[in-house]
Amino acid sequence: MRAILLGPPGCGKGTQAKILIDTYRVPQIATGDILREAIAQETPLGVEAQSYMDKGLLVPDQLVIKIIEGRLKQADCESGFILDGFPRTIAQAEALDTTLAGMGLKIEYVLSIEVDDAELIKRLTGRRICRACGESYHMAFNPPHKKDICDSCQGELYQRDDDKETTIRSRLKVYEEQTAPLIAFYTGKKILYPIKGVGSIEEITTRLKGVINA
Ligand code: AMP
């Protein structure tokens, strides 16, 4: 299965990707996670990406395209993959098509998760992430059993710097201007599937699987 999870920050892409990879036994490829890891390790990529990410801006296309090109050629992608947070611009989507075409492959599903801005802001400001395993929580909607401690691995939970309200507003603006045009791009290719992104995590998973299993 080769799928893209598309949608604004906070729509639940990462949460759903983590559930779907267990069902379909393919890797989740999240450019945001790869970039945060590069920042933590202070690699040249991380140093360059950080200034953009701190402001809620997109990292330049050529950097993320290079990451994805390398990642898709790894052996674990042979059975498929779920892209989470990539592509985010038309240029990235075109580069992805070219890379996949070179491998004799194409994307089958673009699952576009729809949530309105007021709900996204509520979700993102309450979001907490485990420093150790990356598991995502929400202080109101999906709190951990022990405050600031991960249920799965006992790691410490933290708030991403870019989940502060002013940065969230720039990320939503960037989404509207640069990423939302992908909806028309993939509609034109007849592989776009809109998914209502409100409801419980399980309800949204059921909607996603309904499309994939159809
Ligand atoms: P995310 O974890 O997907 O919300 O991504 C966090 C931040 O990483 C974004 O706000 C961007 O600064 C950067 N980023 C992640 N994926 C991409 C991408 N495909 N293109 C450009 N920047 C990205």
Boltz pocket constraint, residues with backbone or C-beta under 6 A from the ligand:
constraints:
  - pocket:
      binder: B
      contacts: [[A, 9], [A, 31], [A, 32], [A, 33], [A, 35], [A, 49], [A, 52], [A, 53], [A, 54], [A, 56], [A, 57], [A, 58], [A, 59], [A, 60], [A, 61], [A, 64], [A, 84], [A, 85], [A, 86], [A, 87], [A, 88], [A, 92], [A, 162], [A, 171]]
      max_distance: 6.0
